Amino acid sequence: MGVWHRRSKRTPTGARLKKFRSKRKFEMGRTPTETLIGEQKLLVIDSKGARKKTPALRVTYANVTDPKKNQTFRAKILDVEKNPANMDYQRRKVITRGTIIKTSKGRAKVTSRPGQDGILNAVLI
């Protein structure tokens, strides 16, 4: 069953809106890609036009930037410490943007969207 983007059934003033057409495929959404720690696994999804999206289902390494030295290196992800987006994500170790992860180089905050981009970038904190 599909997930649909829909407009509000009410106007800004509170008046009720009538349905003016049936659902269209381009209005369809997707269930969220919940990126976990594990052996790298990407998914290829058709996008509008000739584009493809590659969300990451599992990741092992992150591109970690040290802002003091202005250097970026590849670090192994050891654990998910905190996910402010959702308490359930924190318990299930789901990685989203803003998640605090423990890497081989130290604690880092995720700056990319691995469920959208397929890559995990982070900054040391």
Contact map, one row per residue, 1 for C-alpha under 8 A:
11100000000000000000000000000000000000000000000000000000000000000000000000000000000000000000000000000000000000000000000000000
11110000000000000000000000011100000000000000000000000000000000000000000000000000000000000000000000000000000000000000000000000
11111000000000000000000000011110000000000000000000000000000000000000000000000000000000000000000000000000000000000000000000000
01111100000000000000000000111100000000000000000000000000000000000000000000000000000000000000000000000000000000000000000000000
00111110000000000000000000111000000000000000000000000000000000000000000000000000000000000000000000000000000000000000000000000
00011111000000000000000000100000000000000000000000000000000000000000000000000000000000000000000000000000000000000000000000000
00001111100000000000000000000000000000000000000000000000000000000000000000000000000000000000000000000000000000000000000000000
00000111111000000000000000000000000000000000000000000000000000000000000000000000000000000000000000000000000000000000000000000
00000011111000011100000000000000000000000000000000000000000000000000000000000000000000000000000000000000000000000000000000000
00000001111111111000000000000000000000000000000000000000000000000000000000000000000000000000000000000000000000000000000000000
00000001111111111000000000000000000000000000000000000000000000000000000000000000000000000000000000000000000000000000000000000
00000000011111100000000000000000000000000000000000000000000000000000000000000000000000000000000000000000000000000000000000000
00000000011111100000000000000000000000000000000000000000000000000000000000000000000000000000000000000000000000000000000000000
00000000011111110000000000000000000000000000000000000000000000000000000000000000000000000000000000000000000000000000000000000
00000000011111111000000000000000000000000000000000000000000000000000000000000000000000000000000000000000000000000000000000000
00000000111001111100000000000000000000000000000000000000000000000000000000000000000000000000000000000000000000000000000000000
00000000111000111110000000000000000000000000000000000000000000000000000000000000000000000000000000000000000000000000000000000
00000000100000011111000000000000000000000000000000000000000000000000000000000000000000000000000000000000000000000000000000000
00000000000000001111110000000000000000000000000000000000000000000000000000000000000000000000000000000000000000000000000000000
00000000000000000111110000000000000000000000000000000000000000000000000000000000000000000000000000000000000000000000000000000
00000000000000000011111000000000000000000000000000000000000000000000000000000000000000000000000000000000000000000000000000000
00000000000000000011111100000000000000000000000000000000000000000000000000000000000000000000000000000000000000000000000000000
00000000000000000000111110100000000000000000000000000000000000000000000000000000000000000000000000000000000000000000000000000
00000000000000000000011111110000000000000000000000000000000000000000000000000000000000000000000000000000000000000000000000000
00000000000000000000001111110000000000000000000000000000000000000000000000000000000000000000000000000000000000000000000000000
00000000000000000000000111110000000000000000000100000000000000000000000000000000000000000000000000000000000000000000000000000
00011100000000000000001111111000000000000000000000000000000000000000000000000000000000000000000000000000000000000000000000000
01111000000000000000000111111100000000000000000000000000000000000000000000000000000000000000000000000000000000000000000000000
01111000000000000000000000111110000000000000000000000000000000000000000000000000000000000000000000000000000000000000000000000
01110000000000000000000000011111000000000000000000000000000000000000000000000000000000000000000000000000000000000000000000000
00100000000000000000000000001111100000000000000000000000000000000000000000000000000000000000000000000000000000000000000000000
00000000000000000000000000000111110000000000000000000000000000000000000000000000000000000000000000000000000000000010000000000
00000000000000000000000000000011111000000000000000000011100000000000000000000000000000000000000000000000000000000011000000000
00000000000000000000000000000001111100000000000000000000100000000000000000000000000000000000011100000000000000000010000000000
00000000000000000000000000000000111110000000000000000001111000000000000000000000000000000000011100000000000000000110000000000
00000000000000000000000000000000011111000000000000000000111000000000000000000000000000000000111000000000000000000000000000000
00000000000000000000000000000000001111100000000000000000011100000000000000001010000000000000111000000000000000000000000000000
00000000000000000000000000000000000111110000000000000000011100000000000000000000000000000000000000000000000000000000000000000
00000000000000000000000000000000000011111000000000000000011100000000000000000000000000000000000000000000000000000000000000000
00000000000000000000000000000000000001111100000000000001111100000000000000000000000000000000000000000000000000000000000000000
00000000000000000000000000000000000000111110000000000001111000000000000000000000000000000000000000000000000000000000000000000
00000000000000000000000000000000000000011111000000000111110000000000000000000000000000000000000000000000000000000000010000000
00000000000000000000000000000000000000001111100000001111100000000000000000000000000000000000000000000000000000000000000000000
00000000000000000000000000000000000000000111110000011110000000000000000000000000000000000000000000000000000000000000000000000
00000000000000000000000000000000000000000011111000011110000000000000000000000000000000000000000000000000000000000000000000000
00000000000000000000000000000000000000000001111101111000000000000000000000000000000000000000000000000000000000000000000000000
00000000000000000000000000000000000000000000111111111000000000000000000000000000000000000000000000000000000000000000000000000
00000000000000000000000001000000000000000000011111100000000000000000000000000000000000000000000000000000000000000000000000000
00000000000000000000000000000000000000000000001111100000000000000000000000000000000000000000000000000000000000000000000000000
00000000000000000000000000000000000000000000011111110000000000000000000000000000000000000000000000000000000000000000000000000
00000000000000000000000000000000000000000000011111111000000000000000000000000000000000000000000000000000000000000000000000000
00000000000000000000000000000000000000000001111001111100000000000000000000000000000000000000000000000000000000000000000000000
00000000000000000000000000000000000000000011111000111110000000000000000000000000000000000000000000000000000000000001100000000
00000000000000000000000000000000000000000111100000011111000000000000000000000000000000000000000000000000000000000001110000000
00000000000000000000000000000000100000000111100000001111100000000000000000000000000000000000000000000000000000000111111000000
00000000000000000000000000000000101000011110000000000111111000000000000000000000000000000000000000000000000000000111111000000
00000000000000000000000000000000111100011110000000000011111000000000000000000000000000000000000000000000000000000010000000000
00000000000000000000000000000000001111111100000000000001111100000000000000000000000000000000000000000000000000000000000000000
00000000000000000000000000000000001111111000000000000001111111000000000000000000000000000000000000000000000000000000000100000
00000000000000000000000000000000000011110000000000000000011111000000000000011000000000000000000000000000000000000000000000000
00000000000000000000000000000000000000000000000000000000001111100000000001111000000000000000000000000000000000000000000100000
00000000000000000000000000000000000000000000000000000000001111110000000001111000000000000000000000000000000000000000001111000
00000000000000000000000000000000000000000000000000000000000011111000000111100000000000000000000000000000000000000000000111000
00000000000000000000000000000000000000000000000000000000000001111100000111100000000000000000000000000000000100000000000011110
00000000000000000000000000000000000000000000000000000000000000111110011110000000000000000000000000000000000000000000000011110
00000000000000000000000000000000000000000000000000000000000000011111111100000000000000000000000000000000000000000000000000110
00000000000000000000000000000000000000000000000000000000000000001111111000000000000000000000000000000000000000000000000000110
00000000000000000000000000000000000000000000000000000000000000000111110000000000000000000000000000000000000000000000000000000
00000000000000000000000000000000000000000000000000000000000000000111111000000000000000000000000000000000000000000000000000000
00000000000000000000000000000000000000000000000000000000000000001111111100000000000000000000000000000000000000000000000000000
00000000000000000000000000000000000000000000000000000000000000001110111110000000000000000000000000000000000000000000000000000
00000000000000000000000000000000000000000000000000000000000000111100011111000000000000000000000000000000000000000000000000000
00000000000000000000000000000000000000000000000000000000000000111000001111100000000000000000000000000000000000000000000000000
00000000000000000000000000000000000000000000000000000000000011110000000111110000000000000000000000000000000000000000000000000
00000000000000000000000000000000000000000000000000000000000011110000000011111000000000000000000000000011100000000000000000000
00000000000000000000000000000000000000000000000000000000000111000000000001111100000000000000000000000011000000000000000000000
00000000000000000000000000000000000010000000000000000000000111000000000000111110000000000000000000001111000000000000000000000
00000000000000000000000000000000000000000000000000000000000000000000000000011111000000000000000000001111000000000000000000000
00000000000000000000000000000000000010000000000000000000000000000000000000001111100000000000100000001110000000000000000000000
00000000000000000000000000000000000000000000000000000000000000000000000000000111111000000100111000111100000000000000000000000
00000000000000000000000000000000000000000000000000000000000000000000000000000011111000000100000000111100000000000000000000000
00000000000000000000000000000000000000000000000000000000000000000000000000000001111100000100000000111000000000000000000000000
00000000000000000000000000000000000000000000000000000000000000000000000000000001111111101100011101110000000000000000000000000
00000000000000000000000000000000000000000000000000000000000000000000000000000000011111100100000001100000000000000000000000000
00000000000000000000000000000000000000000000000000000000000000000000000000000000001111101000000101100000000000000000000000000
00000000000000000000000000000000000000000000000000000000000000000000000000000000001111111100000000000000000000000000000000000
00000000000000000000000000000000000000000000000000000000000000000000000000000000001111111110000000000000000000000000000000000
00000000000000000000000000000000000000000000000000000000000000000000000000000000000001111111000000000000000000000000000000000
00000000000000000000000000000000000000000000000000000000000000000000000000000000001011111111111000000000000000000000000000000
00000000000000000000000000000000000000000000000000000000000000000000000000000001111101111111110000000000000000000000000000000
00000000000000000000000000000000000000000000000000000000000000000000000000000000000000111111110000000000000000000000000000000
00000000000000000000000000000000000000000000000000000000000000000000000000000000000000011111110000000000000000000000000000000
00000000000000000000000000000000000110000000000000000000000000000000000000000011000000001111111000000000000000000000000000000
00000000000000000000000000000000011110000000000000000000000000000000000000000001001000001111111100000000000000000000000000000
00000000000000000000000000000000011110000000000000000000000000000000000000000001001000001000111110100000000000000100000000000
00000000000000000000000000000000011000000000000000000000000000000000000000000000001010000000011111100000000001011110000000000
00000000000000000000000000000000000000000000000000000000000000000000000000000000000000000000001111100000000001111100000000000
00000000000000000000000000000000000000000000000000000000000000000000000000000000001110000000000111110000000011100000000000000
00000000000000000000000000000000000000000000000000000000000000000000000000000001111110000000001111111000000011000000000000000
00000000000000000000000000000000000000000000000000000000000000000000000000000001111000000000000001111100001111000000000000000
00000000000000000000000000000000000000000000000000000000000000000000000000001111110000000000000000111110001111000000000000000
00000000000000000000000000000000000000000000000000000000000000000000000000001111100000000000000000011111011100000000000000000
00000000000000000000000000000000000000000000000000000000000000000000000000111110000000000000000000001111111100000000000000000
00000000000000000000000000000000000000000000000000000000000000000000000000111100000000000000000000000111110000000000000000000
00000000000000000000000000000000000000000000000000000000000000000000000000100000000000000000000000000011111000000000000000000
00000000000000000000000000000000000000000000000000000000000000000000000000000000000000000000000000000111111100000000000000011
00000000000000000000000000000000000000000000000000000000000000000000000000000000000000000000000000011110111110000000000000011
00000000000000000000000000000000000000000000000000000000000000010000000000000000000000000000000000011110011111000000000001111
00000000000000000000000000000000000000000000000000000000000000000000000000000000000000000000000001111000001111100000000001111
00000000000000000000000000000000000000000000000000000000000000000000000000000000000000000000000111111000000111111000000111100
00000000000000000000000000000000000000000000000000000000000000000000000000000000000000000000000011000000000011111000000111100
00000000000000000000000000000000000000000000000000000000000000000000000000000000000000000000000110000000000001111100101111000
00000000000000000000000000000000000000000000000000000000000000000000000000000000000000000000000110000000000001111111111100000
00000000000000000000000000000000001000000000000000000011000000000000000000000000000000000000001110000000000000011111111100000
00000000000000000000000000000001111000000000000000000011100000000000000000000000000000000000000100000000000000001111110000000
00000000000000000000000000000000100000000000000000001111000000000000000000000000000000000000000000000000000000001111110000000
00000000000000000000000000000000000000000000000000001111000000000000000000000000000000000000000000000000000000011111111000000
00000000000000000000000000000000000000000100000000000111000000000000000000000000000000000000000000000000000000001111111100000
00000000000000000000000000000000000000000000000000000011000001000000000000000000000000000000000000000000000000011100111110000
00000000000000000000000000000000000000000000000000000000001011100000000000000000000000000000000000000000000001111100011111000
00000000000000000000000000000000000000000000000000000000000001111000000000000000000000000000000000000000000001110000001111100
00000000000000000000000000000000000000000000000000000000000001111000000000000000000000000000000000000000000111110000000111110
00000000000000000000000000000000000000000000000000000000000000011110000000000000000000000000000000000000000111100000000011111
00000000000000000000000000000000000000000000000000000000000000011110000000000000000000000000000000000000011110000000000001111
00000000000000000000000000000000000000000000000000000000000000000000000000000000000000000000000000000000011110000000000000111
